[in-house]
Amino acid sequence: MIEYSNATDSDINSLKELWFENFEDNPDSVDLFFDRVFSPDISYVAKDGDTVVSMLYLINTMVNGHKAGYLYAAATKKSYQGNGIMPNLVDYALNNSDIELCVTLPATASLYDFYGRLGFSKITQKSASFKRDSLEKLAKKYPKDEIVVSNYCGIRNRVLKNNFLFWNNQQINYALDYNSLYGVKIIKNNFGYALFDDGEVCNVYEIICDDRNIPYMLDDILSTSNADNFTFRLSDSQQFLITQSDNVEEDKYGMVRYLTEYKTDNIYANLLLD
């Protein structure tokens, strides 16, 4: 008989085994999650006897002052898949939390359909594309210094303004360290941070600084990346790059399920863990 509950510290080894069975993740990143994020109160499991057969995590966050959960690393043992365990586990987790909304970033199109059947609806995110020469015209150099702000949470809140997933400094630093393990390039300075890759197209996963400092951050990105084309994920509040780009699109980027009467138009859902 399948039983649902919060995980315990004694389940960690089983949770890691289930993680590696389902995800091709860097072992160091999994250890980082269990060292820095895991706690029983955000961890939900389905067990067949003493065997953990399914898991998910509801990471604490907020949207406009309303309690929210970020549903992360949901997985079921392959031999138990197709038996309705995950839908039951999602319902159990949501019914036993005090959150008003739940956000997740499905990894595949089929998972969008799966979460849609569980009452989740799609949310979007703006992406603005630029050629390198266009960014070079916007970029400015600034006097370099060694100061690194510790309160990125405060900067992020000021930049994004509303309708975004709130992350505290501990969560932001975890996400930055997590991404660095996968080769994502990270710029941190005294007015903000940026995360991006350096492929044929430079995908800037998040850029956080006030609009007046964007030209300086662009100079840092350009000096680090060799790409000729750049795409930025942006919230509706980040108007500088949105208005400067000739190619702004609205991309499907995550899903939300509202659990109370509270709703918002859209949510900037970038946790940096996709």
Secondary structure per residue as TSV (DSSP state, phi and psi in degrees):
chain	resnum	aa	ss	phi	psi
A	1	M	-	360.0	132.3
A	2	I	E	-82.7	129.3
A	3	E	E	-122.3	146.3
A	4	Y	E	-115.8	140.3
A	5	S	E	-166.4	175.8
A	6	N	E	-72.8	150.7
A	7	A	-	-73.1	166.4
A	8	T	-	-125.7	168.0
A	9	D	G	-59.7	-31.4
A	10	S	G	-70.7	-11.2
A	11	D	G	-88.0	-5.6
A	12	I	H	-57.5	-44.8
A	13	N	H	-61.0	-41.5
A	14	S	H	-66.4	-37.8
A	15	L	H	-64.4	-41.0
A	16	K	H	-64.5	-41.5
A	17	E	H	-61.3	-42.0
A	18	L	H	-66.4	-37.4
A	19	W	H	-60.7	-50.4
A	20	F	H	-68.5	-26.7
A	21	E	H	-68.1	-30.0
A	22	N	H	-106.3	-26.2
A	23	F	-	-124.7	142.7
A	24	E	-	-93.4	64.2
A	25	D	-	-98.3	152.3
A	26	N	-	-61.4	125.3
A	27	P	H	-54.3	-34.6
A	28	D	H	-65.1	-35.3
A	29	S	H	-70.9	-33.7
A	30	V	H	-68.0	-43.9
A	31	D	H	-60.6	-38.5
A	32	L	H	-62.1	-41.8
A	33	F	H	-60.6	-48.4
A	34	F	H	-73.0	-24.7
A	35	D	H	-79.1	-35.8
A	36	R	H	-112.2	-20.8
A	37	V	T	-120.2	-41.9
A	38	F	-	-56.3	136.3
A	39	S	-	-154.8	150.7
A	40	P	G	-57.5	-33.3
A	41	D	G	-71.6	-16.4
A	42	I	G	-107.3	4.4
A	43	S	E	-115.0	128.5
A	44	Y	E	-125.7	140.4
A	45	V	E	-137.3	155.4
A	46	A	E	-112.6	134.1
A	47	K	E	-124.4	141.2
A	48	D	E	-106.7	98.6
A	49	G	T	68.2	-122.2
A	50	D	T	-96.5	2.0
A	51	T	E	-94.3	123.9
A	52	V	E	-74.5	119.2
A	53	V	E	-112.7	-12.2
A	54	S	E	-156.2	151.5
A	55	M	E	-151.2	157.3
A	56	L	E	-159.3	163.7
A	57	Y	E	-129.5	135.5
A	58	L	E	-111.3	92.7
A	59	I	E	-75.1	131.7
A	60	N	E	-68.5	131.5
A	61	T	E	-154.1	-174.0
A	62	M	E	-145.7	156.7
A	63	V	E	-131.8	115.0
A	64	N	T	52.5	39.2
A	65	G	T	83.4	0.5
A	66	H	E	-100.4	135.4
A	67	K	E	-63.4	132.2
A	68	A	E	-136.4	161.9
A	69	G	E	-127.5	139.0
A	70	Y	E	-100.0	112.8
A	71	L	E	-80.0	120.2
A	72	Y	E	-136.9	145.4
A	73	A	E	54.5	45.8
A	74	A	E	-77.5	128.7
A	75	A	E	-155.2	149.1
A	76	T	E	-130.1	141.8
A	77	K	-	-54.3	136.7
A	78	K	G	-58.1	-34.9
A	79	S	G	-72.5	-10.9
A	80	Y	G	-110.3	-1.9
A	81	Q	T	-68.7	151.3
A	82	G	T	86.8	7.4
A	83	N	S	-109.5	11.5
A	84	G	S	78.3	13.9
A	85	I	H	-70.5	-45.2
A	86	M	H	-63.7	-45.2
A	87	P	H	-56.2	-39.6
A	88	N	H	-67.2	-37.3
A	89	L	H	-68.7	-40.3
A	90	V	H	-59.9	-48.3
A	91	D	H	-61.3	-41.5
A	92	Y	H	-61.0	-46.5
A	93	A	H	-62.5	-45.6
A	94	L	H	-68.4	-37.3
A	95	N	H	-73.5	-19.3
A	96	N	T	-109.8	19.7
A	97	S	S	-118.4	169.9
A	98	D	-	-108.9	23.7
A	99	I	-	-81.1	156.8
A	100	E	S	-100.1	-17.3
A	101	L	E	-155.4	154.2
A	102	C	E	-128.4	131.4
A	103	V	E	-119.8	142.1
A	104	T	E	-144.5	159.0
A	105	L	-	-117.0	90.4
A	106	P	-	-59.5	140.7
A	107	A	S	-83.4	-22.1
A	108	T	S	-136.2	164.2
A	109	A	H	-62.1	-37.1
A	110	S	H	-65.3	-31.5
A	111	L	H	-72.2	-28.9
A	112	Y	H	-60.7	-43.4
A	113	D	H	-64.1	-41.6
A	114	F	H	-60.2	-51.0
A	115	Y	H	-69.8	-28.0
A	116	G	H	-60.2	-37.4
A	117	R	H	-71.3	-16.7
A	118	L	T	-96.2	10.2
A	119	G	T	95.1	8.4
A	120	F	-	-86.2	146.7
A	121	S	E	-119.6	157.5
A	122	K	E	-75.6	145.2
A	123	I	E	-121.1	161.1
A	124	T	E	-124.8	169.8
A	125	Q	E	-147.0	142.2
A	126	K	E	-78.4	143.5
A	127	S	E	-128.3	130.2
A	128	A	E	-115.4	128.2
A	129	S	E	-108.3	146.5
A	130	F	E	-141.8	148.2
A	131	K	E	-82.2	156.0
A	132	R	H	-58.7	-42.8
A	133	D	H	-64.8	-29.5
A	134	S	H	-68.4	-41.0
A	135	L	H	-68.3	-35.7
A	136	E	H	-61.8	-31.9
A	137	K	H	-72.0	-26.8
A	138	L	H	-87.8	-26.7
A	139	A	-	-71.4	149.8
A	140	K	-	-138.6	146.5
A	141	K	-	-86.2	151.3
A	142	Y	-	-136.8	157.1
A	143	P	-	-63.6	122.4
A	144	K	-	-74.4	145.0
A	145	D	-	-143.0	175.3
A	146	E	-	-101.9	6.6
A	147	I	-	-77.2	129.8
A	148	V	-	-122.6	123.2
A	149	V	-	-70.7	136.2
A	150	S	S	-89.4	-22.9
A	151	N	-	-94.6	62.7
A	152	Y	H	-66.9	-24.4
A	153	C	H	-58.1	-46.9
A	154	G	H	-62.8	-42.1
A	155	I	H	-63.8	-44.6
A	156	R	H	-61.3	-43.1
A	157	N	H	-62.3	-41.5
A	158	R	H	-67.6	-38.3
A	159	V	H	-73.1	-46.1
A	160	L	H	-81.6	-27.0
A	161	K	-	71.3	-61.4
A	162	N	S	-156.1	169.1
A	163	N	S	57.0	45.1
A	164	F	B	-138.6	157.3
A	165	L	-	-73.1	123.8
A	166	F	-	-81.0	133.1
A	167	W	-	-128.9	133.7
A	168	N	-	-79.8	176.0
A	169	N	H	-61.3	-38.2
A	170	Q	H	-62.9	-43.0
A	171	Q	H	-68.3	-39.1
A	172	I	H	-64.7	-45.7
A	173	N	H	-64.5	-36.1
A	174	Y	H	-61.4	-46.7
A	175	A	H	-63.2	-38.8
A	176	L	H	-65.3	-44.5
A	177	D	H	-65.5	-39.5
A	178	Y	H	-59.1	-49.1
A	179	N	H	-66.0	-33.4
A	180	S	H	-63.4	-28.3
A	181	L	T	-68.1	-18.6
A	182	Y	T	-104.2	15.2
A	183	G	T	81.4	7.5
A	184	V	-	-69.2	134.0
A	185	K	E	-82.7	137.9
A	186	I	E	-129.3	129.0
A	187	I	E	-110.7	126.5
A	188	K	E	-128.4	129.7
A	189	N	E	-146.0	-165.5
A	190	N	T	-81.2	2.3
A	191	F	T	-131.1	8.0
A	192	G	E	157.0	-164.5
A	193	Y	E	-148.7	163.0
A	194	A	E	-147.2	146.5
A	195	L	E	-124.4	134.8
A	196	F	E	-160.4	158.7
A	197	D	-	-101.4	179.2
A	198	D	-	-134.1	50.4
A	199	G	S	-86.4	-158.9
A	200	E	S	-59.0	-38.6
A	201	V	E	-112.3	131.2
A	202	C	E	-83.7	111.2
A	203	N	E	-93.9	113.2
A	204	V	E	-90.1	104.3
A	205	Y	E	-71.4	-35.2
A	206	E	E	-157.0	135.4
A	207	I	E	-130.1	118.9
A	208	I	E	-125.2	106.5
A	209	C	S	-169.1	162.8
A	210	D	-	-64.7	152.9
A	211	D	G	-55.2	-35.3
A	212	R	G	-66.3	-21.3
A	213	N	G	-99.1	-3.5
A	214	I	H	-55.1	-44.7
A	215	P	H	-57.5	-35.5
A	216	Y	H	-71.8	-38.8
A	217	M	H	-65.8	-37.8
A	218	L	H	-61.8	-38.7
A	219	D	H	-61.8	-40.9
A	220	D	H	-63.3	-43.5
A	221	I	H	-65.1	-44.9
A	222	L	H	-63.4	-36.1
A	223	S	H	-74.7	-15.6
A	224	T	H	-100.6	-31.9
A	225	S	-	-100.7	146.0
A	226	N	-	-101.6	5.3
A	227	A	-	-69.9	155.3
A	228	D	S	-98.2	-16.7
A	229	N	E	-129.3	141.8
A	230	F	E	-133.2	140.0
A	231	T	E	-128.9	132.0
A	232	F	E	-114.6	130.3
A	233	R	E	-84.1	131.3
A	234	L	E	-139.9	153.4
A	235	S	-	-90.6	166.7
A	236	D	T	-61.8	-22.3
A	237	S	T	-76.4	-18.8
A	238	Q	-	-90.9	76.8
A	239	Q	H	-79.4	-21.9
A	240	F	H	-58.9	-54.2
A	241	L	H	-73.2	-31.8
A	242	I	H	-62.6	-44.7
A	243	T	H	-76.0	-22.2
A	244	Q	H	-84.8	-15.7
A	245	S	-	-93.1	142.2
A	246	D	S	-90.0	-2.1
A	247	N	E	-136.5	84.6
A	248	V	E	-110.9	126.3
A	249	E	E	-122.9	158.0
A	250	E	E	-105.4	110.7
A	251	D	E	-103.9	143.7
A	252	K	E	-63.8	126.3
A	253	Y	E	-153.5	76.1
A	254	G	E	108.2	173.5
A	255	M	E	-141.7	155.0
A	256	V	E	-135.9	143.1
A	257	R	E	-123.8	122.3
A	258	Y	E	-89.9	134.8
A	259	L	-	-109.7	-6.8
A	260	T	S	-133.6	-169.3
A	261	E	S	-73.4	-15.1
A	262	Y	-	-67.0	133.6
A	263	K	-	-146.5	155.7
A	264	T	-	-134.3	161.1
A	265	D	S	-61.5	-46.2
A	266	N	-	-160.1	163.7
A	267	I	-	-133.3	130.7
A	268	Y	B	-78.3	110.0
A	269	A	-	-107.3	17.5
A	270	N	-	-76.6	101.9
A	271	L	-	-89.0	-11.3
A	272	L	S	76.0	15.1
A	273	L	-	-114.6	21.5
A	274	D	-	-89.1	360.0
